[in-house]
Amino acid sequence: MSGKEAPKVEEISEKTKETRDLILRNLQESLGVDKLTKQLETDGKVAHVYWGTATTGKPHVGYLVPMRKIADFLQAGLKVTILFADLHAYLDNMKSSWELLKSRVVYYECVIKALLQSLDVPIEQLYFKKGTEYQLSREYTDDVLRLSAQVSQRDALKAGAEVVKQVSSPLLSGLLYPLLQALDEQYLKVDGQFGGVDQRKIFILAEEQLPKLKLGKRWHLMNPMVPGLTGTKMSSSEEDSKIDVLDEPDRVRTKIMGAACSRDQPDNGVLSFYNFVLFPIVSPNAIEISNQQFFNFESLKTAYLDGKLDETSLKTFLADFLVNLLEKVRTRCDNDVVKDAKEKGYCTVEDVFSEAPKSSPIPELSTEQKAWKDALGAELLIPDELERILPTVSSSNPLKIMFVAHGKGKFHLGFVAPLLKIKSLHDSGVPVKGTILVSDIEAFLDNEKVSWGTIEARGIYYREMFLSLIRRLKLEDIIEVKIAAEHEKYFDKDYVLDFYKMASAVTRDETTICEGSALSGNLVPLIYSLNAHIHRPDLLIVGNDSTVFADLSSRLLRYFGYPAISHLVIPTVPGCNGQKMSCSVLDFLLDPLDTPKQTKTKIARSFCEPGNLDGNVAMQLAELIVFPLLNGCSLNIPRSADNGGDVSVSNYSELEHEFVTGTNPEFPLHPGDLKNAVVGVINGLFDGVRADFADKTREKLVKDAFTASKGKKK
């Protein structure tokens, strides 16, 4: 006998088949059934499934549809966890308090237990979990960030298309919700998830993306969507579309008798209830309406559509059935615990998020304080906040200034600019205390410019580079360097909650600042705002290409009742290509660890046309870096006698004059001589840094900072 053998078809026991059929009955779609079947066939394995619901409104009779299916799961021996998405509820419409939601969770749990017990379902394998028990943890949040880096804005929007309100520029939280729901599978330690077919795209996202994070792939079970009594989806927020589980009998009957039940639209709420709730409950017995027996839904539907069963009789039987069933639920819920939870969970509350109170009047500044403000320069954003702080500034209470550095690539000369600005303020007599905050999580979020496993090492590398420069500039008593992750409040529960609150207050378009399509890029301004809040400097320094961060963070902080922070805008240092010096454009950045020859070569090939200041890199470096480094000393520029001899200039204006016209018009400053002078000063600064990093330990530090790793952070 030749040829390939036919693949073996794995046999399953009759018991497993019956259990699987019970689990799958009346579902519209199932994904990963083979995995489910294998788990059912494994001795000692109890498959675990979860269903989630946001505690926004009151449970209504539409819950009988998933409860009837959950009853099947429990009867099949599955472990079932019901997740109360209280974090989602807290963020929904921004009109809930934690105390209110705590009571709602109690109410939901009591009602759901009563529903299942009224269906004569064993609940020993039924468990309840609140989302906030783990969704505000650092580990979970880290996985949200990791997942956001591999999911595009488009895919996140697509995943939530059926469950998140679709608008032209959706709230950022609406794009995050599908990611959170996918990660719930991992943190609830389940084998599968159950939901409506409207969740399908979220389930697909989970199946495609979680394995990339080595978080496993689950099976997914989907109920059909059952229309409400008005013909639309039954919703907790649409009063006419629902019947609350604890409604009085007369209200139940009134709602049922007024429900849409057109023969022209057979997929209506009334018939759907027969299909997905009533028949599964009474099966294998028959129901009798108008002297007719029906053992299954199809026979009842046919009779109704053919006119053999009238609408009033159909509705009356359903109303009687629901009244009898809900009476059992009401009886089980007739206790002080439920009454108290209902009263406290559904009282009227004011918005928990409101605009900050009006700011206090701006005080009159003294002559000295006005001089301090003048020293800061004209490029101030949100200056009012600074003017309120200046009267409190003194030598014992210096002005707290912060610059946030994101380690997106190689450290470069551009990071010297904020150090020089703080130095110049100190030299001008302003009492200052500077902080460099190294925050590299943003580098990961911005198109993974640092790998997840390298974030910590990159932060250490940046800190040591800054410390070396600070020593060279003799600023140890003025400027300190901190790593964002070392703050005690960094990504604690309050920080994470504020993160989600901010995501619920801004749109996708407002936060689309970073290049690239990954959703993670939209999170960068949120992290920037939160870090500013927990460190609370009096003044933040930003480059003139980053003013959008200042505007957005100011609005977010004020929106949640926190004071905004003034920003001082400084020019960005150009790279040797004439564009902003960038961590990722290695050929044109000036790395302090480059050799002196490499630094000279890079500057030598930059644009520097004789007499032309436009786009002249060497002249810009002289203005922004060289003269601030010289700190009032003259720049001596050696020249041959044939070129007019040596030149000495004491400030940038004099240099500009020498370059454009020259003291001796016959010998304006040549680009080559200018560049050599600039190289000399910059290499003089870099020499000290090179010396600091010459030992093996520092060499390893640099290597570790750029070793690609996809693993977990340490």
ROPATI-589704 format. One record per residue (C-alpha): residue number from 1; x, y, z; residue in three letters. Coordinates in steps of 0.2 Angstrom, whole numbers. Example, Ala and Ser with C-alpha at 12.3 -4.5 7.8 and 13.67 -1.06 7.14 Angstrom:
- k; X; Y; Z; r
- 1; 62; -22; 39; ALA
- 2; 68; -5; 36; SER
This chain:
- k; X; Y; Z; r
- 1; 0; 0; 0; MET
- 2; 8; 17; -5; SER
- 3; 4; 35; -3; GLY
- 4; 1; 46; 12; LYS
- 5; -10; 39; 26; GLU
- 6; -26; 48; 29; ALA
- 7; -25; 60; 45; PRO
- 8; -32; 52; 60; LYS
- 9; -49; 58; 66; VAL
- 10; -48; 59; 85; GLU
- 11; -63; 50; 93; GLU
- 12; -72; 59; 108; ILE
- 13; -83; 51; 121; SER
- 14; -101; 52; 120; GLU
- 15; -101; 61; 136; LYS
- 16; -89; 74; 129; THR
- 17; -100; 76; 114; LYS
- 18; -116; 79; 124; GLU
- 19; -107; 91; 135; THR
- 20; -100; 101; 120; ARG
- 21; -117; 101; 112; ASP
- 22; -125; 108; 128; LEU
- 23; -111; 122; 128; ILE
- 24; -113; 126; 110; LEU
- 25; -132; 125; 108; ARG
- 26; -141; 141; 102; ASN
- 27; -125; 150; 99; LEU
- 28; -123; 160; 83; GLN
- 29; -104; 157; 82; GLU
- 30; -90; 148; 90; SER
- 31; -71; 150; 88; LEU
- 32; -59; 138; 94; GLY
- 33; -71; 123; 96; VAL
- 34; -57; 110; 94; ASP
- 35; -47; 118; 109; LYS
- 36; -63; 118; 119; LEU
- 37; -66; 99; 114; THR
- 38; -49; 94; 119; LYS
- 39; -51; 102; 136; GLN
- 40; -68; 94; 139; LEU
- 41; -59; 77; 135; GLU
- 42; -45; 80; 146; THR
- 43; -47; 71; 163; ASP
- 44; -47; 82; 178; GLY
- 45; -48; 98; 167; LYS
- 46; -62; 110; 171; VAL
- 47; -64; 122; 157; ALA
- 48; -66; 140; 163; HIS
- 49; -76; 154; 154; VAL
- 50; -80; 172; 158; TYR
- 51; -93; 184; 153; TRP
- 52; -92; 202; 157; GLY
- 53; -104; 216; 159; THR
- 54; -102; 235; 164; ALA
- 55; -111; 240; 179; THR
- 56; -119; 255; 171; THR
- 57; -138; 253; 173; GLY
- 58; -149; 240; 181; LYS
- 59; -150; 222; 175; PRO
- 60; -164; 219; 164; HIS
- 61; -173; 204; 156; VAL
- 62; -161; 205; 142; GLY
- 63; -149; 197; 154; TYR
- 64; -159; 181; 154; LEU
- 65; -152; 178; 136; VAL
- 66; -134; 177; 142; PRO
- 67; -139; 169; 159; MET
- 68; -149; 155; 150; ARG
- 69; -132; 152; 141; LYS
- 70; -122; 153; 157; ILE
- 71; -134; 141; 164; ALA
- 72; -129; 129; 151; ASP
- 73; -111; 131; 155; PHE
- 74; -114; 128; 173; LEU
- 75; -124; 112; 169; GLN
- 76; -110; 107; 158; ALA
- 77; -98; 107; 172; GLY
- 78; -88; 123; 167; LEU
- 79; -81; 135; 179; LYS
- 80; -89; 152; 175; VAL
- 81; -83; 169; 180; THR
- 82; -94; 185; 178; ILE
- 83; -83; 200; 177; LEU
- 84; -91; 217; 183; PHE
- 85; -82; 230; 173; ALA
- 86; -83; 243; 186; ASP
- 87; -68; 253; 178; LEU
- 88; -77; 254; 162; HIS
- 89; -93; 259; 171; ALA
- 90; -83; 273; 181; TYR
- 91; -77; 280; 165; LEU
- 92; -94; 279; 156; ASP
- 93; -101; 296; 154; ASN
- 94; -90; 301; 168; MET
- 95; -105; 301; 180; LYS
- 96; -101; 288; 193; SER
- 97; -92; 287; 210; SER
- 98; -83; 273; 217; TRP
- 99; -95; 271; 232; GLU
- 100; -110; 271; 220; LEU
- 101; -101; 258; 209; LEU
- 102; -97; 247; 224; LYS
- 103; -116; 246; 228; SER
- 104; -120; 242; 210; ARG
- 105; -108; 228; 210; VAL
- 106; -117; 221; 225; VAL
- 107; -134; 223; 217; TYR
- 108; -128; 215; 201; TYR
- 109; -121; 200; 210; GLU
- 110; -137; 197; 220; CYS
- 111; -148; 199; 205; VAL
- 112; -138; 188; 194; ILE
- 113; -137; 174; 207; LYS
- 114; -156; 175; 210; ALA
- 115; -159; 174; 191; LEU
- 116; -148; 158; 189; LEU
- 117; -156; 150; 205; GLN
- 118; -173; 154; 198; SER
- 119; -168; 144; 183; LEU
- 120; -164; 130; 195; ASP
- 121; -145; 131; 190; VAL
- 122; -131; 125; 202; PRO
- 123; -120; 140; 206; ILE
- 124; -106; 131; 215; GLU
- 125; -94; 134; 200; GLN
- 126; -100; 152; 198; LEU
- 127; -88; 166; 203; TYR
- 128; -88; 185; 202; PHE
- 129; -74; 197; 199; LYS
- 130; -72; 216; 198; LYS
- 131; -61; 223; 185; GLY
- 132; -53; 235; 197; THR
- 133; -46; 221; 207; GLU
- 134; -33; 219; 194; TYR
- 135; -35; 232; 180; GLN
- 136; -26; 246; 189; LEU
- 137; -11; 235; 193; SER
- 138; 6; 239; 186; ARG
- 139; 7; 221; 178; GLU
- 140; -9; 223; 169; TYR
- 141; -6; 241; 164; THR
- 142; 11; 236; 157; ASP
- 143; 2; 223; 146; ASP
- 144; -10; 236; 140; VAL
- 145; 5; 247; 134; LEU
- 146; 13; 232; 126; ARG
- 147; -3; 228; 117; LEU
- 148; -6; 246; 111; SER
- 149; 11; 246; 103; ALA
- 150; 6; 231; 91; GLN
- 151; -11; 237; 88; VAL
- 152; -15; 251; 76; SER
- 153; -27; 265; 78; GLN
- 154; -37; 258; 64; ARG
- 155; -37; 240; 71; ASP
- 156; -42; 246; 88; ALA
- 157; -57; 256; 81; LEU
- 158; -62; 241; 70; LYS
- 159; -62; 229; 85; ALA
- 160; -74; 240; 95; GLY
- 161; -85; 245; 80; ALA
- 162; -100; 236; 86; GLU
- 163; -99; 240; 105; VAL
- 164; -91; 258; 105; VAL
- 165; -101; 273; 99; LYS
- 166; -93; 277; 82; GLN
- 167; -90; 296; 79; VAL
- 168; -78; 305; 67; SER
- 169; -65; 307; 81; SER
- 170; -68; 294; 94; PRO
- 171; -63; 296; 112; LEU
- 172; -46; 288; 115; LEU
- 173; -54; 277; 129; SER
- 174; -65; 269; 116; GLY
- 175; -50; 263; 106; LEU
- 176; -42; 256; 122; LEU
- 177; -57; 246; 128; TYR
- 178; -55; 232; 116; PRO
- 179; -37; 229; 122; LEU
- 180; -43; 229; 140; LEU
- 181; -56; 216; 136; GLN
- 182; -44; 205; 127; ALA
- 183; -32; 206; 142; LEU
- 184; -45; 201; 154; ASP
- 185; -44; 184; 147; GLU
- 186; -26; 182; 153; GLN
- 187; -29; 190; 170; TYR
- 188; -45; 180; 174; LEU
- 189; -35; 165; 170; LYS
- 190; -49; 158; 159; VAL
- 191; -49; 146; 144; ASP
- 192; -62; 155; 134; GLY
- 193; -74; 170; 133; GLN
- 194; -92; 172; 130; PHE
- 195; -102; 187; 124; GLY
- 196; -113; 193; 111; GLY
- 197; -109; 192; 92; VAL
- 198; -106; 210; 93; ASP
- 199; -90; 206; 102; GLN
- 200; -84; 196; 88; ARG
- 201; -70; 208; 82; LYS
- 202; -64; 210; 99; ILE
- 203; -63; 191; 101; PHE
- 204; -53; 191; 84; ILE
- 205; -41; 204; 91; LEU
- 206; -38; 194; 106; ALA
- 207; -35; 178; 96; GLU
- 208; -23; 187; 84; GLU
- 209; -13; 199; 97; GLN
- 210; -12; 190; 113; LEU
- 211; -1; 176; 107; PRO
- 212; 11; 189; 101; LYS
- 213; 14; 194; 119; LEU
- 214; 15; 175; 123; LYS
- 215; -1; 177; 133; LEU
- 216; -10; 162; 124; GLY
- 217; -25; 160; 113; LYS
- 218; -43; 156; 120; ARG
- 219; -59; 150; 112; TRP
- 220; -74; 161; 110; HIS
- 221; -92; 158; 111; LEU
- 222; -105; 171; 104; MET
- 223; -123; 173; 107; ASN
- 224; -134; 181; 94; PRO
- 225; -140; 199; 97; MET
- 226; -158; 199; 104; VAL
- 227; -168; 215; 100; PRO
- 228; -176; 224; 114; GLY
- 229; -195; 227; 115; LEU
- 230; -194; 242; 104; THR
- 231; -185; 232; 90; GLY
- 232; -168; 239; 94; THR
- 233; -154; 232; 105; LYS
- 234; -160; 230; 123; MET
- 235; -151; 243; 133; SER
- 236; -149; 248; 151; SER
- 237; -149; 266; 146; SER
- 238; -165; 265; 135; GLU
- 239; -180; 264; 147; GLU
- 240; -193; 259; 133; ASP
- 241; -182; 245; 127; SER
- 242; -180; 235; 143; LYS
- 243; -189; 227; 158; ILE
- 244; -179; 228; 174; ASP
- 245; -177; 211; 182; VAL
- 246; -185; 218; 198; LEU
- 247; -200; 227; 190; ASP
- 248; -217; 225; 196; GLU
- 249; -229; 212; 187; PRO
- 250; -240; 226; 180; ASP
- 251; -225; 235; 173; ARG
- 252; -219; 219; 165; VAL
- 253; -236; 215; 157; ARG
- 254; -237; 233; 150; THR
- 255; -220; 232; 143; LYS
- 256; -223; 215; 135; ILE
- 257; -240; 219; 128; MET
- 258; -233; 235; 120; GLY
- 259; -218; 227; 113; ALA
- 260; -214; 227; 94; ALA
- 261; -220; 210; 87; CYS
- 262; -223; 212; 68; SER
- 263; -225; 197; 57; ARG
- 264; -216; 208; 44; ASP
- 265; -201; 208; 56; GLN
- 266; -200; 191; 63; PRO
- 267; -183; 194; 71; ASP
- 268; -191; 205; 85; ASN
- 269; -189; 205; 104; GLY
- 270; -204; 194; 108; VAL
- 271; -200; 180; 96; LEU
- 272; -182; 181; 101; SER
- 273; -186; 179; 119; PHE
- 274; -196; 163; 115; TYR
- 275; -181; 157; 105; ASN
- 276; -166; 161; 117; PHE
- 277; -174; 161; 134; VAL
- 278; -191; 152; 135; LEU
- 279; -189; 136; 125; PHE
- 280; -171; 132; 132; PRO
- 281; -179; 134; 150; ILE
- 282; -194; 122; 147; VAL
- 283; -186; 110; 135; SER
- 284; -189; 96; 132; PRO
- 285; -207; 100; 138; ASN
- 286; -219; 108; 127; ALA
- 287; -228; 125; 129; ILE
- 288; -247; 127; 126; GLU
- 289; -254; 143; 119; ILE
- 290; -272; 144; 112; SER
- 291; -274; 125; 114; ASN
- 292; -259; 122; 103; GLN
- 293; -243; 113; 109; GLN
- 294; -226; 119; 103; PHE
- 295; -210; 108; 107; PHE
- 296; -198; 120; 98; ASN
- 297; -196; 138; 93; PHE
- 298; -198; 134; 74; GLU
- 299; -215; 127; 76; SER
- 300; -221; 142; 86; LEU
- 301; -213; 154; 74; LYS
- 302; -221; 146; 59; THR
- 303; -238; 146; 67; ALA
- 304; -237; 164; 72; TYR
- 305; -231; 169; 54; LEU
- 306; -245; 159; 46; ASP
- 307; -258; 168; 57; GLY
- 308; -262; 152; 67; LYS
- 309; -257; 161; 83; LEU
- 310; -262; 179; 86; ASP
- 311; -251; 192; 93; GLU
- 312; -261; 195; 110; THR
- 313; -260; 176; 114; SER
- 314; -241; 176; 110; LEU
- 315; -238; 191; 121; LYS
- 316; -249; 186; 135; THR
- 317; -241; 169; 137; PHE
- 318; -223; 177; 137; LEU
- 319; -229; 190; 150; ALA
- 320; -236; 176; 161; ASP
- 321; -220; 166; 160; PHE
- 322; -209; 181; 164; LEU
- 323; -220; 187; 178; VAL
- 324; -219; 170; 186; ASN
- 325; -200; 168; 183; LEU
- 326; -196; 186; 189; LEU
- 327; -207; 183; 205; GLU
- 328; -195; 170; 210; LYS
- 329; -180; 183; 207; VAL
- 330; -189; 196; 217; ARG
- 331; -192; 185; 231; THR
- 332; -174; 180; 232; ARG
- 333; -169; 198; 231; CYS
- 334; -182; 204; 244; ASP
- 335; -169; 208; 258; ASN
- 336; -160; 222; 266; ASP
- 337; -143; 219; 256; VAL
- 338; -152; 221; 239; VAL
- 339; -163; 236; 244; LYS
- 340; -148; 245; 252; ASP
- 341; -137; 241; 236; ALA
- 342; -151; 247; 225; LYS
- 343; -154; 263; 234; GLU
- 344; -135; 268; 235; LYS
- 345; -130; 261; 218; GLY
- 346; -143; 271; 208; TYR
- 347; -144; 288; 217; CYS
- 348; -141; 304; 207; THR
- 349; -123; 310; 208; VAL
- 350; -114; 325; 201; GLU
- 351; -101; 323; 188; ASP
- 352; -85; 316; 196; VAL
- 353; -75; 325; 183; PHE
- 354; -77; 344; 182; SER
- 355; -67; 359; 177; GLU
- 356; -55; 365; 190; ALA
- 357; -61; 380; 201; PRO
- 358; -56; 397; 195; LYS
- 359; -38; 402; 198; SER
- 360; -33; 414; 211; SER
- 361; -29; 432; 206; PRO
- 362; -12; 435; 199; ILE
- 363; -2; 444; 212; PRO
- 364; 9; 460; 209; GLU
- 365; 27; 455; 206; LEU
- 366; 41; 464; 214; SER
- 367; 55; 472; 204; THR
- 368; 66; 457; 208; GLU
- 369; 53; 445; 203; GLN
- 370; 49; 454; 186; LYS
- 371; 68; 453; 183; ALA
- 372; 67; 434; 185; TRP
- 373; 52; 433; 173; LYS
- 374; 62; 444; 161; ASP
- 375; 77; 431; 162; ALA
- 376; 65; 417; 158; LEU
- 377; 62; 426; 141; GLY
- 378; 46; 429; 131; ALA
- 379; 43; 410; 126; GLU
- 380; 32; 406; 140; LEU
- 381; 16; 395; 139; LEU
- 382; 3; 396; 152; ILE
- 383; 12; 411; 160; PRO
- 384; -1; 415; 173; ASP
- 385; 3; 399; 183; GLU
- 386; 21; 405; 184; LEU
- 387; 16; 422; 189; GLU
- 388; 7; 415; 204; ARG
- 389; 22; 405; 209; ILE
- 390; 36; 418; 207; LEU
- 391; 31; 428; 223; PRO
- 392; 35; 412; 233; THR
- 393; 52; 409; 225; VAL
- 394; 67; 412; 236; SER
- 395; 84; 405; 239; SER
- 396; 77; 393; 252; SER
- 397; 62; 389; 240; ASN
- 398; 69; 390; 222; PRO
- 399; 60; 389; 206; LEU
- 400; 58; 370; 202; LYS
- 401; 62; 368; 184; ILE
- 402; 60; 351; 175; MET
- 403; 65; 344; 158; PHE
- 404; 58; 327; 152; VAL
- 405; 70; 317; 141; ALA
- 406; 63; 302; 131; HIS
- 407; 77; 290; 127; GLY
- 408; 72; 286; 109; LYS
- 409; 89; 283; 103; GLY
- 410; 107; 289; 105; LYS
- 411; 110; 303; 117; PHE
- 412; 115; 319; 108; HIS
- 413; 121; 337; 109; LEU
- 414; 103; 343; 109; GLY
- 415; 100; 337; 127; PHE
- 416; 113; 350; 132; VAL
- 417; 102; 364; 128; ALA
- 418; 90; 363; 143; PRO
- 419; 105; 361; 155; LEU
- 420; 112; 377; 148; LEU
- 421; 95; 386; 150; LYS
- 422; 94; 381; 168; ILE
- 423; 112; 387; 170; LYS
- 424; 109; 404; 162; SER
- 425; 94; 407; 173; LEU
- 426; 105; 403; 188; HIS
- 427; 118; 414; 182; ASP
- 428; 105; 428; 180; SER
- 429; 101; 427; 198; GLY
- 430; 85; 417; 197; VAL
- 431; 84; 405; 212; PRO
- 432; 82; 388; 203; VAL
- 433; 82; 369; 206; LYS
- 434; 83; 359; 190; GLY
- 435; 77; 341; 187; THR
- 436; 80; 331; 172; ILE
- 437; 67; 317; 171; LEU
- 438; 72; 302; 161; VAL
- 439; 55; 294; 155; SER
- 440; 59; 281; 143; ASP
- 441; 42; 272; 142; ILE
- 442; 37; 286; 130; GLU
- 443; 51; 280; 119; ALA
- 444; 43; 263; 118; PHE
- 445; 26; 270; 115; LEU
- 446; 32; 280; 101; ASP
- 447; 34; 266; 88; ASN
- 448; 45; 256; 100; GLU
- 449; 60; 266; 98; LYS
- 450; 66; 257; 113; VAL
- 451; 62; 238; 115; SER
- 452; 51; 234; 130; TRP
- 453; 65; 224; 138; GLY
- 454; 78; 238; 136; THR
- 455; 68; 252; 144; ILE
- 456; 77; 251; 161; GLU
- 457; 94; 250; 153; ALA
- 458; 90; 264; 142; ARG
- 459; 85; 275; 156; GLY
- 460; 101; 271; 166; ILE
- 461; 111; 276; 150; TYR
- 462; 102; 292; 149; TYR
- 463; 104; 296; 167; ARG
- 464; 123; 293; 167; GLU
- 465; 125; 304; 151; MET
- 466; 116; 318; 159; PHE
- 467; 126; 316; 175; LEU
- 468; 142; 317; 166; SER
- 469; 137; 333; 157; LEU
- 470; 131; 340; 173; ILE
- 471; 148; 337; 181; ARG
- 472; 157; 345; 166; ARG
- 473; 146; 360; 167; LEU
- 474; 148; 361; 186; LYS
- 475; 130; 360; 189; LEU
- 476; 129; 347; 202; GLU
- 477; 122; 358; 216; ASP
- 478; 108; 365; 204; ILE
- 479; 102; 350; 193; ILE
- 480; 98; 332; 198; GLU
- 481; 93; 318; 187; VAL
- 482; 79; 306; 190; LYS
- 483; 72; 291; 182; ILE
- 484; 53; 292; 180; ALA
- 485; 50; 274; 185; ALA
- 486; 58; 277; 202; GLU
- 487; 45; 288; 208; HIS
- 488; 34; 280; 221; GLU
- 489; 18; 285; 213; LYS
- 490; 23; 280; 195; TYR
- 491; 10; 268; 188; PHE
- 492; 2; 266; 205; ASP
- 493; -17; 264; 206; LYS
- 494; -21; 282; 206; ASP
- 495; -9; 286; 192; TYR
- 496; -17; 272; 181; VAL
- 497; -34; 278; 185; LEU
- 498; -30; 295; 180; ASP
- 499; -22; 288; 164; PHE
- 500; -39; 280; 160; TYR
- 501; -48; 296; 165; LYS
- 502; -38; 306; 153; MET
- 503; -41; 294; 139; ALA
- 504; -59; 296; 142; SER
- 505; -58; 315; 140; ALA
- 506; -48; 317; 124; VAL
- 507; -50; 310; 107; THR
- 508; -40; 300; 95; ARG
- 509; -36; 315; 84; ASP
- 510; -31; 327; 99; GLU
- 511; -18; 314; 104; THR
- 512; -11; 309; 87; THR
- 513; 5; 318; 90; ILE
- 514; 18; 305; 87; CYS
- 515; 22; 298; 69; GLU
- 516; 16; 281; 65; GLY
- 517; -1; 272; 66; SER
- 518; 2; 262; 82; ALA
- 519; -11; 266; 96; LEU
- 520; 3; 267; 108; SER
- 521; 8; 284; 101; GLY
- 522; -8; 292; 107; ASN
- 523; -4; 287; 125; LEU
- 524; 12; 298; 125; VAL
- 525; 4; 314; 129; PRO
- 526; -5; 306; 143; LEU
- 527; 11; 299; 151; ILE
- 528; 19; 316; 149; TYR
- 529; 4; 325; 158; SER
- 530; 4; 312; 172; LEU
- 531; 23; 313; 175; ASN
- 532; 21; 332; 176; ALA
- 533; 7; 330; 189; HIS
- 534; 16; 318; 201; ILE
- 535; 32; 328; 200; HIS
- 536; 24; 345; 201; ARG
- 537; 38; 357; 194; PRO
- 538; 34; 375; 194; ASP
- 539; 40; 376; 176; LEU
- 540; 43; 363; 162; LEU
- 541; 56; 366; 148; ILE
- 542; 51; 360; 130; VAL
- 543; 58; 362; 113; GLY
- 544; 49; 373; 101; ASN
- 545; 43; 357; 92; ASP
- 546; 34; 350; 107; SER
- 547; 22; 365; 112; THR
- 548; 7; 353; 108; VAL
- 549; 12; 343; 123; PHE
- 550; 11; 359; 134; ALA
- 551; -6; 364; 127; ASP
- 552; -14; 346; 129; LEU
- 553; -6; 343; 147; SER
- 554; -13; 360; 153; SER
- 555; -30; 356; 147; ARG
- 556; -30; 338; 155; LEU
- 557; -23; 344; 171; LEU
- 558; -36; 358; 173; ARG
- 559; -50; 347; 168; TYR
- 560; -47; 335; 182; PHE
- 561; -45; 348; 195; GLY
- 562; -26; 349; 195; TYR
- 563; -16; 365; 192; PRO
- 564; -9; 367; 175; ALA
- 565; 10; 370; 173; ILE
- 566; 19; 384; 164; SER
- 567; 31; 379; 150; HIS
- 568; 47; 387; 144; LEU
- 569; 50; 385; 126; VAL
- 570; 67; 384; 120; ILE
- 571; 74; 382; 102; PRO
- 572; 78; 364; 96; THR
- 573; 96; 361; 92; VAL
- 574; 99; 357; 73; PRO
- 575; 107; 341; 67; GLY
- 576; 121; 341; 54; CYS
- 577; 107; 339; 41; ASN
- 578; 99; 355; 46; GLY
- 579; 84; 347; 53; GLN
- 580; 80; 345; 72; LYS
- 581; 94; 334; 80; MET
- 582; 86; 317; 82; SER
- 583; 90; 302; 92; CYS
- 584; 86; 290; 78; SER
- 585; 96; 299; 64; VAL
- 586; 113; 293; 68; LEU
- 587; 123; 301; 54; ASP
- 588; 118; 318; 58; PHE
- 589; 117; 319; 77; LEU
- 590; 132; 324; 88; LEU
- 591; 135; 309; 101; ASP
- 592; 146; 314; 115; PRO
- 593; 153; 296; 114; LEU
- 594; 158; 299; 95; ASP
- 595; 177; 301; 93; THR
- 596; 183; 319; 91; PRO
- 597; 186; 315; 72; LYS
- 598; 168; 309; 70; GLN
- 599; 162; 325; 78; THR
- 600; 173; 335; 67; LYS
- 601; 167; 325; 51; THR
- 602; 149; 327; 54; LYS
- 603; 150; 346; 57; ILE
- 604; 162; 348; 42; ALA
- 605; 149; 341; 30; ARG
- 606; 134; 352; 37; SER
- 607; 127; 366; 27; PHE
- 608; 137; 382; 30; CYS
- 609; 137; 393; 14; GLU
- 610; 149; 409; 15; PRO
- 611; 139; 424; 21; GLY
- 612; 123; 415; 22; ASN
- 613; 114; 413; 39; LEU
- 614; 99; 403; 33; ASP
- 615; 100; 385; 38; GLY
- 616; 118; 387; 43; ASN
- 617; 121; 373; 55; VAL
- 618; 138; 379; 62; ALA
- 619; 131; 397; 66; MET
- 620; 115; 389; 75; GLN
- 621; 127; 378; 85; LEU
- 622; 137; 393; 90; ALA
- 623; 122; 403; 95; GLU
- 624; 113; 389; 105; LEU
- 625; 127; 379; 112; ILE
- 626; 145; 387; 110; VAL
- 627; 142; 404; 117; PHE
- 628; 131; 397; 132; PRO
- 629; 145; 385; 135; LEU
- 630; 158; 399; 135; LEU
- 631; 148; 408; 148; ASN
- 632; 154; 426; 144; GLY
- 633; 172; 421; 138; CYS
- 634; 177; 425; 120; SER
- 635; 177; 413; 106; LEU
- 636; 195; 413; 98; ASN
- 637; 195; 407; 80; ILE
- 638; 212; 404; 73; PRO
- 639; 215; 409; 55; ARG
- 640; 230; 410; 44; SER
- 641; 238; 427; 40; ALA
- 642; 232; 425; 22; ASP
- 643; 214; 424; 28; ASN
- 644; 215; 439; 39; GLY
- 645; 223; 432; 55; GLY
- 646; 215; 426; 71; ASP
- 647; 198; 432; 76; VAL
- 648; 190; 434; 93; SER
- 649; 172; 437; 96; VAL
- 650; 163; 439; 113; SER
- 651; 145; 435; 108; ASN
- 652; 135; 428; 94; TYR
- 653; 131; 446; 87; SER
- 654; 149; 449; 84; GLU
- 655; 151; 431; 76; LEU
- 656; 137; 435; 64; GLU
- 657; 145; 451; 59; HIS
- 658; 162; 443; 56; GLU
- 659; 154; 429; 46; PHE
- 660; 142; 440; 35; VAL
- 661; 153; 455; 32; THR
- 662; 169; 454; 43; GLY
- 663; 178; 467; 52; THR
- 664; 189; 468; 37; ASN
- 665; 177; 466; 23; PRO
- 666; 191; 458; 13; GLU
- 667; 192; 444; 25; PHE
- 668; 175; 438; 31; PRO
- 669; 175; 423; 42; LEU
- 670; 177; 407; 31; HIS
- 671; 165; 392; 34; PRO
- 672; 180; 381; 37; GLY
- 673; 187; 392; 51; ASP
- 674; 170; 394; 59; LEU
- 675; 167; 375; 59; LYS
- 676; 184; 371; 67; ASN
- 677; 180; 384; 81; ALA
- 678; 163; 376; 84; VAL
- 679; 171; 358; 84; VAL
- 680; 184; 364; 96; GLY
- 681; 171; 369; 109; VAL
- 682; 160; 355; 107; ILE
- 683; 174; 342; 108; ASN
- 684; 180; 351; 123; GLY
- 685; 164; 347; 132; LEU
- 686; 163; 329; 125; PHE
- 687; 180; 325; 130; ASP
- 688; 175; 324; 148; GLY
- 689; 160; 313; 144; VAL
- 690; 171; 301; 134; ARG
- 691; 183; 300; 148; ALA
- 692; 169; 295; 160; ASP
- 693; 163; 282; 148; PHE
- 694; 180; 274; 145; ALA
- 695; 179; 260; 158; ASP
- 696; 172; 243; 154; LYS
- 697; 157; 246; 166; THR
- 698; 151; 261; 156; ARG
- 699; 154; 252; 140; GLU
- 700; 143; 238; 145; LYS
- 701; 130; 251; 151; LEU
- 702; 129; 258; 133; VAL
- 703; 128; 241; 125; LYS
- 704; 114; 236; 136; ASP
- 705; 104; 251; 132; ALA
- 706; 104; 246; 114; PHE
- 707; 102; 227; 115; THR
- 708; 86; 223; 107; ALA
- 709; 74; 213; 118; SER
- 710; 56; 209; 117; LYS
- 711; 55; 202; 135; GLY
- 712; 47; 209; 151; LYS
- 713; 56; 223; 159; LYS
- 714; 66; 218; 175; LYS
